[in-house]
Amino acid sequence: MKQKLLTPLLVAAFSATANTSPLIEDAAVIPLKSEFLQTQQALGFTQVEVEQFLSKANYNQGVIDAMTKPWEAKPWHQYYPIFLTDKRLKAGLEFWKEHQSTITKASKEFGVNPEIIVAIIGIETFYGGYMGNYPVVDALYTLGFYYPPRATFFRKELSNLQTLIKEEQLDISSLNGSYAGAMGYGQFIPSSYRHYAVDFDNDGRRDLLGNPVDAIGSVANYFHQHGWQADAQTVLPLAVDGELPSELAVWSGEKLKYNVSDILKPGVALAKAVDLDVSQPALIVELEQENASEYWIGLNNFYVITRYNRSPLYAMAVYQFSQELKNAL
């Protein structure tokens, strides 16, 4: 594709953040922004629309700082107390009671356990109490052009954001979210919003920002679309004799490569005997406690939780919180 020359307006849009952007802006970033322009034009946006969209974005160093120091980098014994609190449990039970009919409907329609729906919204935003204070366009712009490890991914999300704003008639100036550009009750990134959000109250809008009914249905749909199996086992503790066998590796985000039968062997057993299909895919989770590590075997549903956030610590926190909710209901 022939490289297009930058118009004066586009140059101005690209330069609008010069006072806050890294000094390497021009050499590394200008070509990427020109490519972004072409990508958006191929999707049907005019050059002026893209220029205006980018002119609203600002570089935010706080986004880079947060991305490089995620909570998921903490050991488990420091991570889980952030989320598994009495305050969150109380709020979750109140949310469940307030929206019981909607949660029950979503659970039945999409085949997703109700406690998982409630747990996700609680872990993500404390039931709408904290949806993030980073302007979404700034977060995606910053990561898409100034965070090389995942810049390609976040430029695609920036592209999806422009499309989402057009599709859902959203106000870009009021879109705040996480440092990774996730927004609303369930913290959907733009591509997830576009592909998995549902109008669960049938009012003609898919509103994940101010409508908990749509958020509940959309979280359930997300899990359904990623293969959640209602009432199936999710994760089970292992009893490991000494160290984990050298031929077994702790899961680190890759596609599942083990079956249960590959994991359960001499020296590695279920901590409590249960009926289990040993031919099903599985993974190994390591939780770092203060004095030692403990190991768990994650099954399909655990893997599905990691499609929401790929950290095994996150998935374990969601699962354990869901069980607290279920047991306390």
C-alpha positions in Angstrom: 0.0 0.0 0.0 1.3 3.4 -1.0 2.3 5.5 2.0 0.1 8.6 2.2 1.6 12.0 3.1 0.5 13.6 6.3 -1.8 16.6 6.0 -1.1 19.7 8.1 -4.2 18.8 10.3 -2.9 15.3 10.9 0.6 16.6 11.7 -1.0 18.9 14.2 -3.0 16.0 15.7 0.1 13.9 16.0 2.0 16.8 17.6 -0.8 17.7 20.1 0.8 15.5 22.7 4.4 16.5 22.1 4.7 18.3 25.4 3.9 15.1 27.3 5.1 12.4 24.9 8.5 10.7 25.0 11.3 12.4 23.0 11.5 9.4 20.7 8.0 10.4 19.3 8.9 11.4 15.7 11.2 8.6 14.6 9.3 5.6 16.0 5.7 6.8 16.3 4.8 9.0 13.3 5.0 6.1 10.8 2.7 4.0 13.1 0.2 6.9 13.3 0.2 7.2 9.5 -0.4 3.5 9.3 -3.3 3.8 11.8 -4.8 6.5 9.6 -4.8 4.2 6.6 -6.2 1.3 8.7 -9.1 3.5 9.8 -9.8 4.8 6.3 -10.0 1.2 5.1 -12.7 0.7 7.8 -14.7 3.6 6.3 -13.6 6.5 8.4 -12.7 9.7 6.6 -9.3 11.2 7.1 -10.8 14.2 9.0 -12.7 11.8 11.3 -9.5 9.9 12.2 -7.6 13.2 12.6 -10.3 14.5 15.0 -10.4 11.2 16.9 -6.6 11.3 17.4 -6.6 14.9 18.4 -8.6 14.0 21.5 -5.9 11.6 22.7 -3.1 12.5 25.1 0.0 10.6 26.2 -0.3 9.5 29.8 2.8 8.4 31.6 0.7 7.0 34.5 -0.7 4.4 32.0 2.8 3.2 31.3 3.7 3.1 34.9 0.6 1.1 35.8 1.2 -1.3 32.9 4.7 -2.1 34.0 3.7 -2.7 37.7 0.5 -4.7 37.6 -1.1 -6.2 40.7 -0.8 -9.6 39.1 3.0 -9.4 39.5 2.5 -9.8 43.3 2.8 -13.2 45.0 -0.5 -14.8 45.8 -0.3 -14.1 49.5 -0.2 -10.4 48.8 -2.6 -10.5 45.8 -5.7 -12.2 47.2 -6.2 -9.9 50.2 -6.8 -7.1 47.8 -9.9 -8.8 46.4 -11.2 -11.3 49.0 -12.5 -8.9 51.6 -15.6 -8.9 53.8 -16.5 -5.5 52.3 -16.5 -6.9 48.8 -18.4 -9.9 49.9 -21.1 -7.8 51.5 -21.4 -5.6 48.4 -21.6 -8.7 46.2 -24.5 -10.2 48.2 -26.3 -6.9 48.1 -25.8 -6.6 44.3 -27.0 -10.2 43.9 -30.1 -9.5 45.9 -30.8 -6.3 44.1 -30.4 -7.8 40.6 -31.5 -11.4 41.4 -34.0 -11.7 38.6 -31.6 -10.4 36.0 -28.7 -12.6 37.3 -31.0 -15.7 37.3 -32.2 -14.9 33.8 -28.6 -14.4 32.5 -27.4 -17.6 34.2 -30.2 -19.7 32.6 -30.0 -18.1 29.2 -26.2 -18.3 28.8 -25.5 -21.4 31.0 -23.1 -19.6 33.4 -23.2 -20.0 37.1 -24.7 -16.9 38.8 -21.9 -16.7 41.4 -19.3 -16.3 38.6 -21.3 -13.4 37.0 -21.5 -11.6 40.4 -17.8 -12.4 41.2 -16.5 -10.9 38.0 -18.4 -7.6 38.4 -17.2 -7.4 42.0 -13.6 -8.1 41.3 -13.5 -5.8 38.3 -15.3 -2.6 39.6 -16.7 -3.3 43.1 -20.1 -3.4 41.5 -19.7 -0.1 39.6 -18.1 1.7 42.5 -14.8 2.1 40.8 -14.7 1.8 37.0 -11.3 3.6 36.5 -10.3 7.2 36.1 -8.1 6.9 33.0 -9.6 8.4 29.8 -10.0 5.3 27.6 -8.7 7.1 24.5 -5.6 8.2 26.3 -4.9 4.8 27.7 -5.2 3.0 24.4 -3.4 5.8 22.5 -0.5 5.7 25.0 -0.2 1.9 24.9 -0.7 1.7 21.2 2.1 4.0 20.3 4.4 4.1 23.3 4.4 0.6 24.8 6.3 -1.6 22.3 5.7 -4.9 24.1 2.0 -4.8 23.2 1.6 -1.8 21.0 0.1 -3.7 18.1 -2.6 -5.2 20.3 -3.5 -1.8 21.8 -3.5 0.0 18.4 -6.2 -2.5 17.4 -8.1 -1.7 20.5 -7.8 2.0 19.7 -9.2 1.2 16.3 -12.0 -0.7 17.9 -12.7 2.2 20.2 -13.3 4.6 17.3 -15.7 2.1 15.7 -17.4 1.4 19.1 -18.0 5.1 19.7 -19.6 5.4 16.3 -21.7 2.2 16.7 -23.0 3.0 20.2 -23.0 6.8 20.0 -20.7 7.1 23.0 -19.2 10.4 24.2 -15.4 10.0 24.0 -14.9 12.7 26.6 -16.8 10.8 29.2 -15.2 7.4 28.6 -13.0 6.6 31.6 -11.7 3.2 32.5 -8.7 1.2 33.5 -5.1 1.8 32.5 -5.5 -0.9 29.8 -8.5 0.8 28.3 -11.2 -1.4 29.8 -14.5 0.2 30.7 -17.9 -0.2 32.4 -19.2 -2.5 35.1 -17.4 -5.6 33.7 -14.4 -3.7 32.3 -14.7 -4.7 28.7 -12.0 -3.5 26.3 -13.4 -2.0 23.1 -13.2 -5.2 21.0 -14.9 -7.2 23.8 -17.6 -4.5 24.1 -18.3 -4.7 20.4 -18.3 -8.5 20.2 -19.8 -9.7 23.5 -22.0 -6.8 24.8 -25.8 -7.5 24.7 -28.8 -5.3 25.1 -30.2 -7.4 28.0 -33.0 -5.1 28.9 -34.1 -4.6 25.3 -34.1 -0.8 25.4 -32.2 -0.5 22.1 -28.8 0.2 23.6 -25.9 -1.9 24.8 -24.9 0.1 27.8 -22.1 -1.4 29.9 -21.2 2.0 31.4 -24.4 2.9 33.3 -26.7 -0.1 33.0 -26.0 -3.1 35.3 -28.6 -5.2 33.5 -26.8 -5.0 30.2 -23.5 -5.6 32.1 -24.8 -8.7 33.8 -26.0 -10.2 30.5 -22.8 -9.2 28.7 -20.5 -10.8 31.3 -22.6 -14.0 31.1 -22.5 -13.9 27.3 -18.7 -13.4 27.4 -18.3 -16.6 29.4 -20.8 -18.5 27.3 -19.0 -17.6 24.1 -15.7 -18.7 25.6 -17.0 -22.1 26.5 -18.1 -22.0 30.2 -19.6 -25.3 31.3 -22.4 -24.7 33.9 -21.7 -26.5 37.2 -18.6 -28.2 36.0 -15.5 -28.4 38.2 -13.2 -25.4 37.8 -10.1 -25.8 39.9 -9.0 -28.4 42.5 -6.1 -28.4 45.0 -3.2 -30.8 44.5 -1.1 -32.7 46.9 2.5 -32.6 45.7 5.1 -34.8 47.3 8.1 -32.4 47.5 8.8 -30.5 44.3 6.6 -30.5 41.2 8.1 -33.1 38.8 10.5 -31.5 36.3 8.4 -32.7 33.3 5.5 -30.6 34.5 5.4 -26.9 34.0 3.2 -24.3 35.7 0.8 -22.7 33.3 1.9 -19.3 31.9 -0.7 -18.3 29.4 -0.2 -20.8 26.6 -2.9 -23.0 25.1 -3.6 -26.0 27.2 -1.1 -28.8 26.5 -1.8 -31.2 29.3 -4.7 -33.6 30.1 -5.6 -34.4 33.7 -3.9 -37.8 33.2 -0.6 -36.0 32.4 -0.6 -34.2 35.7 -1.9 -36.8 38.1 1.0 -39.2 38.5 3.2 -40.6 41.4 3.9 -37.7 43.7 1.1 -35.5 42.3 -2.5 -36.3 43.4 -5.7 -34.6 44.1 -5.8 -33.3 47.6 -9.3 -34.7 48.0 -10.5 -37.6 45.9 -13.3 -36.6 43.4 -14.6 -38.2 40.2 -12.7 -36.6 37.4 -12.5 -37.3 33.7 -8.8 -37.7 33.3 -8.9 -37.2 29.5 -10.0 -33.5 29.8 -7.6 -30.6 29.2 -6.0 -29.2 32.3 -3.3 -26.8 33.6 -1.2 -26.4 36.7 -1.5 -23.3 38.9 1.1 -22.3 41.4 0.1 -20.1 44.3 3.0 -18.5 46.2 2.2 -18.4 49.9 4.5 -16.8 52.4 6.5 -20.0 53.3 5.8 -22.3 50.4 4.0 -22.8 47.1 0.8 -24.7 46.7 -0.4 -26.2 43.5 -3.8 -26.6 41.9 -5.2 -28.3 38.8 -7.2 -26.0 36.6 -9.9 -27.4 34.2 -11.8 -25.9 31.3 -13.8 -23.4 33.4 -10.6 -22.1 35.0 -9.1 -21.6 31.5 -12.3 -19.7 30.5 -11.9 -17.3 33.4 -8.4 -16.5 32.1 -9.9 -15.5 28.8 -11.2 -12.5 30.8 -7.8 -11.8 32.3 -5.0 -14.1 31.5 -3.4 -14.0 35.0 -3.9 -17.3 36.9 -3.9 -15.3 40.1 -6.9 -13.3 38.8 -8.7 -16.4 37.8 -8.1 -18.0 41.2 -9.3 -14.8 43.0 -12.5 -14.8 40.9 -13.1 -18.5 41.6 -12.6 -18.2 45.3 -14.7 -15.1 45.6 -17.4 -16.8 43.6 -17.4 -19.6 46.2 -17.5 -17.2 49.1 -20.6 -15.6 47.4 -22.3 -18.9 46.8 -21.7 -20.2 50.3 -22.8 -16.9 51.9 -26.0 -16.5 49.9 
